Amino acid sequence: MLLAKSVLQLIEKYSLEIAWGAEYTEPMTQPLRWLQDEIADRMLQKLDIVKLNVKDVLIVPDFPGKHQAAFAKRFPGARIYSLHEEGASQSQLWRSKAFRSWNSLFRGDVTSSMATYLKTGNFDLPNNSVDLVFSNLLLQDLPDPKHFLQECWRVLREGGLIAFSYLGPDTGKELRAMDSGVLKLKNLLSPWDMHDMGDALMAERFSDPVMDMEYLTLDYEKPQLLLADICALKLTHSAQLDPTEMANLPQKLSLELVYGHAWALGKHLAQAKDHVAYIDPNQIGRKTRRDSA
């Protein structure tokens, strides 16, 4: 184990050194990369109080490989499945691949792309195969979060946990207050607040959902930075925005961050559908009694 740990540290060190030039000469593919990292850290802190025996983890999405490394340290010995983010730089993918290639010798880690999931709607994992689904800043970009919850329920084992974060409908409220039509604002694909999500979790048979919400306020010195983040957050229909065409842009942008987790319990109990109860055959046992003398 000490040898494996040392080799992993070397891989991380040299992959970072090789990627250093590329990371700082390539344009950033995601202006809000720091936000993804910050929210992931906050989610992991919230999991500190959760007791969970994790053998298999699904990360949806990975950004890319950074979450994977954090979970490998947090749950040593766990098998990690990840769906990497589209648009990642080659250097980031190289680092993730190097780390994953060594890890896979011991844990059989598996990765695929978010594009595959978005196309098929499936995680490409068998039923009851993971103990934890960790989803960071994804649900606001899905047209049907309900289907995502159903897929998480499918792959989670009995007693497994789903933990997630997403942007709530109040994100960018300053823009809506001043919009004159030039920004061409749009709603997030999933405008669910935390109460909507809590209800959806219960409807999909998850147990003991815990929801939390906070606001983050971003301050901007230059309108170009604000507009870049507006595009990254997918708050506008326009791919490119010109600050010279817009007057009185706000210098602040509010983000509504919604956090939640819930348990997959009672997966083998009777299920009701269309007023008919369906019982797992494994739940049916044969009970006998002794014949009277």
Secondary structure, 3 states (H helix, E strand, C coil): CHHHHHHHHHHHHHHHHHHHHHHHHCCCCCCCHHHHHHHHHHHHHHHHHCCCCCCEEEEEEECCCHHHHHHHHHCCCCEEEEEECCCCCHHHHHHHHHHHHHHHHHHCCEEEEHHHHHHHCCCCCCCCCEEEEEEECCHHHCCCHHHHHHHHHHHEEEEEEEEEEEECCCCCHHHHHHCCCCCCECCCCCCCCHHHHHHHHHHCCCEEEEEEEEEEEEECCCHHHHHHHHHHCCCECCCCCCHHHCCCCCCEEEEEEEEEEEEECCCCCCEEECCEEECCHHHCCCCCCCCCC
